[in-house]
Amino acid sequence: MAQAKPAAKAGKPLEGQVIKMVRIDALSGLMAPVGSNQLKSYQFFAEKFNAGNPAGVKFEVSGIDNKLSPTETLNALKAAIDQGVRYVIQGNGSSVAAALIDAVNKHNERNPGKEVVYLNDAAVDPDFTNSKCSYWHFRFDADTSMKMEALTTFMKDQPDVKKVYLLNQNYSHGHQVAKFAKENLARKRPDIQIVGEDLHPLAQVRDFAPYIAKIKASGADTVITGNWGSDLSLLVKAANEGGYNGKFYTYYTGVTGTPTALGTGGAGRVFQVAYSHYNMGGQMEAWMKEFKQKFNDDFYTGSVIHVFTVLSQAMANAQSTDPVKVAAAMEGLKVKSFNGDVEVRKTDHQLQQPLYLTVWQKADSQYPYSPENTGMTLVPVKEFPSYVSSTPTSCQMKRPGTASS
C-alpha cells in the first residue's frame, strides 16, 4: 500500500513510496521448504529493486502461512487487507489460487477504492487465464498448457519415448497436466501409448514405492509428472531406490528437495521444462551466487523477478501506486527480464515468455551451478521462443466499468 507521499524527485515519480506486499503460501507442513524459499526470494529481490527501480518505490514483503489450504488462504487475505495491503502474492497450489481469485473479485466488487491485485507467481492451472480469467489476476509463471506445448514439442522427436505413464497430484494442476499431456501427445505422436495413469493426494504421500512398482509393471519407458515439492522429491527417491530406469519429464526438478533426492541417480534421464534454469548466466548468475551465500539455499523462482520488474515499470508508467491504475498499466506491458523480452498479454494477463528444456547432469565448467551442492545441475537442451510456447486463450475479460473486453 502507498504510505505518506514524499516530494517526488526528478525521474522517479513515486520516490520513497512504500508498497506493502503479502505472500500467502505454505510456511508449514510438507511444502514449507518451498514456500519459505520463495518468501526469502521476494525479500532478497525487494532489496535489489529498492536500490533502483523505474518508479522509485520501496517494496516491503511479508508472508502469511496458509497451510496450503484454500480456507486458510481466505483468512490470510482478510488479514492482509485489514493491514492495508493492496498487492497480494501467491503461487503454490492452483486449488488455493482458485479460491483467491474468487475472493479478490468479490472484495473488489464490494469495496471500490480499496481494490486488491493478485500477483500469481506459480499456480499454473490454465483455467485462470481462460474460463476463470480475472482483471485483478496476473500470472508470471507459464501455465500448464504452455509448458506441455514445449515439453511435447521436444518429446515428439525422441524415438525412445514409446510408453508413457502419467503420475500427478489429485487437484486441478495435476488434472490439467494429465489432460494436456494426453491431448498434445495424441496430436504430435499418436503412436505413443499411455500405459498408466495415477492421481495421488497433494502433499500427503510419504512413500511412493507402490506407485513406482505400478510404473515398472506397466512397462513405461517415460513418466510425465507435474509434481512439485515433497511430492516430486519423494517420487524420484522411490524411483532411485526401486531401480526404475525410465525417463522423467517434469515441471519442477529444480525445486527444494528434488536435487538432493535425485543425487546422481537421474543423470541424463530427468528433464524439466520451465521459464528459467540454474545456468542462465549474466546478472542472474551473480544473483544466484549471492542468494546462496546469504541463505545457504538456491534461488529458483524467477517469476519473483518478473513480478518486481513488471510492477515497478507499471507504477512508473501510471505515475501511481493505485492498484486500479497499476493493473491497467500492466496490461500489454512489455519489459526486458532475465529470460529476454516478455509481455503481459492484455487479453488474459498471462505473461508470454521463452521456456527452456533442461536435463539433470553432472555440473561442469560450462554449466557450473550445483543446486543443493549435489555436484549435479540442469543443463539446457532446448529453448522455446515465446511464439512456440504461447497457447491461445478463451478469456472474456470483465474490466472495471465494462461488461467484457
N, C-alpha and C positions, 0 to 999 in steps of 0.2 A: 504494500500500500504506500502511496505517496505521503510523506510526512511534511512538516513545515517546509516551505519553499524558499530556499536561499536565493539571493540575487543571482541570475544567470550570468555565466561568463561567455565571452565570445567563442563561438564554435561548439559550445556544449550547452544546448538549450535547457537541459534539466539538471545542470551540475549540482551534485550533492544530494539530490532527492533520493530517499531510501525506499527500495522496493522490497517489501517483506513477502517471502515465498515460503510455502509449506509443502514438503513432500510427504504424502500419505502413502505409506507402504509397510511391508512386513519388517519389523525390527525385533521380532521374537519368533520362536518356532524353527522348523527345519529350513525355512527360506531366509532366516535372519542374516546369514552371512552375505547374501546377495543384496538385500535391502540396505544393510549397514555400509557395504562397499559403495553403493550408489549415493547414499546420503553424504558420505565423505567426498565423493566425486563432485557433488554440487557445491559443497563448501570450499573445496580446493579451487574449483573454477570460478566461484564467486569472487574469490580474492584476485584471480588473474584478470577477470573482466572489470573488477572495480578499479584496477590500476590503469584501465584505459578502455573505454567503450564509446561508441559514437554519440550516445545520449548524455554521457557524464553521470549516469545514475549509480547508486550503490546498492548491490544486491545483498540481502540477508536471507539465508536459507536455514530453516529448522525442519525437524522431522516429527511426525506423529505415527506411532505404531498402530497399524490397522489389523494386525494379526492375520493378514491375507483374507479377511472377512468382509464381504460387502456390507453387512450390518455395522460392523465396527468402523468401516470407511465413512458411512453417513454420519456417525457420531463425530468422527475426526473432522469431517468437512464443516460441521456446525461449529466445532471448537475453533477451527481456523478462521471462519467468517467472523465469529464473535471477537477474535483478536484483531480484526480489521484487515485480514489478508484478502487480497483480490486476485492473486495468481497462485493456483494450486497445481502440484505436480504429482503424477502417479505413473506407474508403469507395469508392475508385476501383477499379472492376473487379469485376463480380459473379463472374468466374471465380476471383479471389483470395478474395472473400468466402466462396464455397462451401467452399474449402479451409480457411479459417479457422474457419468454423462447425464443420466436422468435427473439426478438431484441438482446438478448445476443448472440444467434447463429450467427446472421448476423454481429454483431460487431466483434466477434472473428474471423470470416472467413475473414473479410476485414482488420483486424488490428493485424497481427501476431506480437507477442512480447508485446502486450498490452491486453492480454486476461482477461476476467472477469468471475468469478464464481458466480453462483446464488444459494444461500442457502435458501431453501423453508421450512419455519417452520410451515405452517398451510394450505396451499392450497392443497386440498385432491382429486382433480379430478384424477381418475386412469389413464386417458389417458397420463398424464405427465410421467409416468413410463412404458407406453406401446407404443401406436402408435405414440405419440409425444415425446418420450424419447430423452434426450439430454445429451451429455457428460458433459456439463457445468452446469447441474442442479442436485442438491442433495436434496432429501426430507427427513425431520427429523420427521414429523408427520406420523401417519399411514394413508394410503389412504382410501377412502370410501369403497372399496371392502373388505379391511381388517377389518374395523370396523363393516361392515354389516355382515361379516362372523361370527365374535364373537357375535354380538348382536342377530342374528337369531339362533345361536347355543344355546344361553340361552332361547330365546323365544319359541323354539320348544318344550321345556319341561314345558311350562306354560299353563296348560289346560284352564285357564280363558281367554286366548287370542283366540278369535274366529272371531272377525270382526275388521279389521284394516283400518284406514284412513291415507292416505299419504298426508302430507302438507309440501310443500317445497318452497324454493326460486326459482324464474324463471331465473336461469342461470345454467351453466354447473354443478356446485356442486349439486344443488337441483335436476337436472335431473338425475344425477348419483345415488343419494341416492334413488330416487324412482325406478329407473331401477334395482339396486341391491337388494332392498327390495323385489320387486316382484319376481325376479329370485330365491333368496335364500328361500323365504317362499314357493314358488311353489315346490322347491326341498325338503325342510325339513318338511314342514307342509302344504301339499296340501289342507287340509280341511279348512284352514283359508281363509276367504273371504276378498278381498279388496273391501270395500263398498263405497269408495270415494277417490278422488284424486284432489288436487288443487296445482297450482303453482302461487305464487304471486310475485309482483315486489320486487327486492332486496332493502332493506333499504329505503322503501318509505311508507309502510303501518303504520299508526299510530293507527288504531282501528281494532283489529282482531275479534270483536264481530260477524260480519257477517260470518266469517269462523267458529267460534265456533258454531253458530246456525246451519250451514250446517253439521258439525261433529255430533252434537246431533241428528239432524234429520235423519242422516244415520244409527243410531243405533250402531255406532262404540264403542267398548269397549277399543280400543287402538289406539293411534296416533303415527306414526313414523315420525320424522322430523329431518332434518339436519340443521334447522335454527340456527342462531347464532346472538349474539349481541342484538340490539333492536328488531330484528325480532323474537327472542325467548322470551325475557323478556315481550314484549307486548302481545305475544301469550298466555303465561301462566297467565298473568294478566287478559286477557279477559276470559280465561277458569275459573279462580277462580271467577270472577265477574258473569260469565254466569252460574255457577253451574254445569260445566261439571266434572264428577267424574271418567272418564276413565283414563287409564294409558298413560303416555308419554314415549316413548323410544327415547332418544335424543343423540346428539353428544356433546352438549356444555352447559349443565346445569350450570356448574361451572363458566361460563364466566360473566364478568361485567354486572350487572343489573338484571340477571335472579334470583340469590338467593333472592334479595330483592323483586322482583315481586312474587316469589313463597311464601315467608314467610312460614307459617306452613300449607298453603293450600294444598301443594302437598305431604305431608308426606306419604311415602310408595308407592307413585304412579308415581313418576318421576324418570326415570333411565337415566344413562349416560354411554356411552362406550367411553373410552379414554385410552391413554398410561400412564396416571398418575391420581392421585386424591388428595384430600385435606388431607388425613391421611396416607401418605406414611411412616411417622416416620423417625428416624435416622437423618442424615445430612439435608435431605430435610425439616424436621420439623423445625430444627433450622433456616434454610434459610428463610422459610416462616414467621416465627415469626419476624425475623429481618426486612424482607421486609415490613411487616405490620406496624411495629413500625416506620419505616423510612418514608413510603409513605401514611400511613392510607389506604392501598389498599391491595388486595390479589394477590399473585403470582400464576398463573395457567398455564402458557405456558412452560411446562417442556422441550419442544424442544429447548428452548434457551440454556439450559444446554447441551443438545446433541450437538448443533452447536459448542459451545466452546470446548467441550471435544474432538470431532472428529477433528475439525480444528487444534487445538494445537498439538494433537498427530500426525496428518498427517504432519504438518510442522516440527515436531521433527524428524519424520522418513525420510522425504525428505531432511532434513537439508537445507530447503529453504522456502521462502515465495512466490516464483513464482507460480502464480495460475496454470500454466500448470503442474508443478511438484507436487504441493499440490493436485490437482484434481486426478492425478494418484495415489498418496499415500492414498487418501481417499477410492479409490475403494477396496472393500473387507475388509476394516479395521474393526477389532473387538475391542471394548472397553467396559469397565465396566462403566455404567452410573447409574443414580439414581434409575432406574427401572430394574437393572440387566445387564446381558450381552446383548449387542446389536451389530448389524453388518450392515455396509453399503453394501447392496448386489451389487456385481460388475456388474451384468447383466444389472441392470436398475437404480442403485443409490437410491433405496428405502430402508430406514432403517428398518431392521427387529427387532421387539421388542415385549415384552409382552403387553397385553391390559387388562383393568380392567372394569368390570361392577359394577357400584355403584348405590345406591338408596338414595333419599333425605329423611333424618330422623332427629330427634332431636339429637343434639350433646350430648355426654356423656363422661365419664372418659376414655373409651376405644377409642373413636373417637371424640376428643375434638375440632378440628379446625372448627371455625364457620365463613364461608365467609360472608362478609358484615355485620358482627355482628348480624346475624339473629337468633342465638341460634340453628340453624339447620346445618346439614353437609351432605356430601356424604359418605355413609358407603359402604365399599367394600362388594360385594355379591359373585363375582366370578373372578378369574384370568385366563386369557387365555395365555398360553405359546406361544412363537413366532411361533412354528410349527403349532399351531392351527389357529392363526390369519393370517399367511402368505398366500398370494394368488399368483398364477403363473403370469408370465409376458410374453408378446409377443415382448418385446423390441428388436430391432435390432440396437444396439448402434453403431453410427458412431464415431470412435475415431480419434484424430488427426493423420494424416499420413496413415490412413487405410480407406477402403471403409465401413467396418462394423465389428462388433465383431464376 
